[in-house]
Amino acid sequence: MIEPASLKSIVEAPGLPRPKGVWSNVVSVKPGRMVFISGLLAKDEKGEMVGIGDMAAQTEQICLNLQKAVRSAGGELKDIVRVDVYITDMSKFDEIHAVRRRYFPSNPPASTMVEVSGFTTNGALIEINAIAVLR
């Protein structure tokens, strides 16, 4: 079976620097069904925080949770067109992107990352929300 063309395409923007992490500067999408995923923390199925004190472990859990969330709506991670990433320590940028690279190996979503002072759950180091466009 031939898979139909993706609704998401990466646009090269002359004059913009190439991202040093796992994101695309510009993502274009064709009409489709939009899915909005609320900010996810590194919680397991029981609602317990995973990876206390470990940014990579928390990023891993959130990426797994993003995958579950988008699949529940009928999509895959490749359908995510934008993420917003909130972290407590910008020095962990490389750790976060090492994990993200495994979940978004090509054509990553557009992304914004900002450092914040805290989250709604003690021990949380990172939160990610997402927008996906599905067929």
Residue pairs with C-beta under 8 A, 6 or more apart in sequence:
4 135
6 78
6 107
7 29
7 30
7 31
7 32
7 79
7 133
7 134
7 135
8 27
8 28
8 29
8 78
8 79
8 81
8 107
8 109
8 133
9 27
9 28
9 29
9 107
10 24
10 26
10 27
10 28
10 107
11 24
11 25
11 26
11 27
11 28
12 26
13 25
13 26
16 25
16 26
19 25
21 93
21 96
21 97
21 100
21 111
21 113
22 97
22 100
22 101
22 104
22 108
22 111
23 83
23 108
23 109
23 110
23 111
24 107
24 108
24 109
24 110
24 111
25 110
26 110
27 81
27 82
27 109
27 110
29 81
29 133
30 133
32 133
32 134
32 135
33 133
33 134
33 135
34 131
34 132
34 133
34 134
35 70
35 73
35 75
35 79
35 131
35 132
35 133
35 134
36 129
36 130
36 131
37 66
37 69
37 70
37 129
37 130
37 131
37 132
38 129
39 84
39 86
39 127
39 128
39 129
40 62
40 65
40 66
40 69
40 127
40 128
40 129
41 49
41 58
41 62
41 119
41 120
41 121
41 124
41 126
41 127
42 49
42 50
42 51
42 57
42 58
42 59
42 60
42 61
42 62
42 65
42 124
42 125
42 126
43 49
43 50
43 61
43 65
43 121
44 50
44 61
49 58
49 121
49 122
49 123
49 124
50 57
50 58
50 61
51 57
51 58
51 60
51 61
51 125
52 123
53 123
53 125
54 125
55 87
55 89
55 92
55 95
55 96
55 125
55 126
56 95
56 96
56 98
56 99
58 124
58 125
58 126
59 95
59 96
59 99
59 100
59 126
60 99
62 126
62 127
62 128
63 77
63 99
63 100
63 102
63 103
63 128
66 77
66 80
66 83
66 103
66 128
66 130
67 76
67 77
67 103
69 130
70 76
70 77
70 79
70 80
70 130
70 132
73 132
73 134
74 134
75 132
75 134
77 103
77 104
78 104
78 107
79 132
79 133
79 134
80 104
80 109
80 130
80 131
80 132
81 109
81 110
81 131
81 132
81 133
82 109
82 110
82 111
82 130
82 131
83 109
83 110
83 111
83 112
83 128
83 129
83 130
83 131
84 111
84 112
84 113
84 114
84 128
84 129
84 130
85 96
85 111
85 112
85 113
85 114
85 126
85 127
85 128
86 113
86 114
86 115
86 116
86 119
86 126
86 127
86 128
87 96
87 113
87 114
87 115
87 116
87 125
87 126
88 115
88 116
88 117
88 118
88 119
88 124
88 125
88 126
89 115
89 125
90 113
90 115
92 125
93 113
96 113
96 126
100 108
109 130
118 124
119 127
